Amino acid sequence: MLLSTRLVQRIEEQADELTRGVVEDLQSNPKTPSYHALATRTIERRAYDVYRNLGKWLTTMSDEEIESAHYELARRRAEEKVPLSEVIYALILTKYHLRNYINASGMVDSAVQLYQEQELQHLIGRFFDKATYYTVRGYEQALLSRPVEEVTWPQP
């Protein structure tokens, strides 16, 4: 079995632990104050979905499926009045927790395995790049669909 497959399986098996870590980070990080007020369960569902279904996200999900999921996420966060900068930072933290877990996995002990880990890191980077792009587009659409008087831009 390839290292990247084993790593993805291990990540999916550890989805609960990874989710706890990112939720704690989001609810305490000074860059995500809006997440401090969101229900823990709301944040958990999204993070858990990324980690538990990582293999599907990286290999079988089409751009349209990634777009749909992140448009929906962006729409909900816009309705909750979470600033876009915080939504994007939440994606960044989700990716950081994942990458840190991979780096700490200790499963690499050969040049071939190092290459496979790097390839997995590349796939994760591509997924999160797409997720970020579609999240921004979805957030913009959510704002554009509101009457002008309802649109408020968060103050830095």
C-alpha positions, -999 to +999 in steps of 0.1 A: +000+000+000+014+034-009+024+058+019+000+085+006-029+060+008-019+049+043-015+086+054-049+095+040-065+065+058-048+075+090-060+111+086-095+099+080-093+076+111-080+105+132-107+129+119-121+134+154-088+144+169-079+167+140-114+183+142-110+189+179-077+207+173-089+230+146-121+238+165-102+247+196-079+269+174-108+286+156-126+293+189-096+309+206-075+324+177-075+362+178-078+362+139-111+344+141-132+362+167-165+355+149-159+318+153-157+322+191-194+329+190-204+301+166-218+269+180-190+243+183-211+218+165-214+242+135-176+244+132-171+207+139-193+195+111-173+213+084-139+204+097-148+168+103-161+165+067-128+177+053-107+153+074-130+123+074-135+124+036-100+136+026-095+107+001-127+116-017-119+154-017-084+147-031-092+121-057-128+117-068-145+151-061-150+171-092-144+209-093-182+212-094-186+193-062-159+213-044-175+245-058-209+235-045-197+226-011-178+258-006-205+280-021-228+266+005-202+271+033-197+307+021-234+314+019-239+302+055-210+322+069-222+353+050-256+349+066-240+345+100-221+377+092-187+361+096-162+383+078-147+367+047-112+372+061-121+349+090-137+323+067-105+322+046-084+320+078-105+291+090-096+273+057-060+281+063-060+268+099-078+236+087-050+231+061-023+239+087-036+214+111-037+187+084-002+195+072+012+195+107-003+161+113+012+147+081+046+162+090+044+146+125+031+112+113+066+097+112+057+074+083+084+085+060+116+065+061+127+064+025+132+087-005+102+071-022+080+077+008+092+113+010+082+118-026+048+103-019+043+126+011+053+156-010+028+145-036+001+143-010+010+177+003+007+190-033-028+175-037-038+190-004-025+224-015-045+222-047-076+212-029-074+241-004-066+265-033-098+255-050-117+256-018-105+291-011-114+303-046-149+288-045-154+301-010-146+336-020-169+334-051-197+320-030-193+347-004-193+374-031-225+358-046-241+358-012-234+395-007-245+404-042-278+387-037-287+409-007-303+443-010-276+470-009-288+483+024-283+449+041-247+445+030-223+456+057-185+453+054-167+444+085-144+470+099-107+459+104 
